[in-house]
Each structure stands twice: as structure tokens, then as C-alpha cells.
Amino acid sequence: MAGVYINRADPLLRRASDKGYRIGWKHKYNFERGHFDEEMTYGEAKKKAEELQAKEPDKVFWPEMIMDPKFEM
């Protein structure tokens, strides 16, 4: 069954003031991935991802848009 998701921000424009982003991460060598639950703006998420990348070179961090599931019955 396919799901329907609603984006919290505009997927085509990434303005620094847009809300609805979090930090996603992936381990470079192991098969691990995840995200942090804290919601922030795109500018804050991008800056924090760069800081985390400098601290942990064995992982990759990026700003990730939060998508909410839409349930209809």
C-alpha cells in the first residue's frame, strides 16, 4: 500500500528561513543511517550539519525535509 506524505516546506526552494527541516545522517562505511528529531530552519540545519561533519568525518550529515504522513479513511 502506498502512502501519501505532506512536505513541511517547499521542496523546490530552500530558503534559510524555511521551517520544517532536521539533520539526516549516514555512516560512510557501515550500513547505518538515521536522523535527529529536532525541527529547525533550513539555514540552522545546514550550519549544524557542517559542524557535525567536521566533528565526525566517518559520517555524512545533511539538512533533510520533514514529511508528515497523511491518513485518509
Sequence and secondary structure as in RCSB ss.txt:
>XXXX:A:sequence
MAGVYINRADPLLRRASDKGYRIGWKHKYNFERGHFDEEMTYGEAKKKAEELQAKEPDKVFWPEMIMDPKFEM
>XXXX:A:secstr
   EEEESS SS   TT EEEEEEEEESSSS EEE    EEHHHHHHHHHHHHHH TTEEEEEEE EEEE   
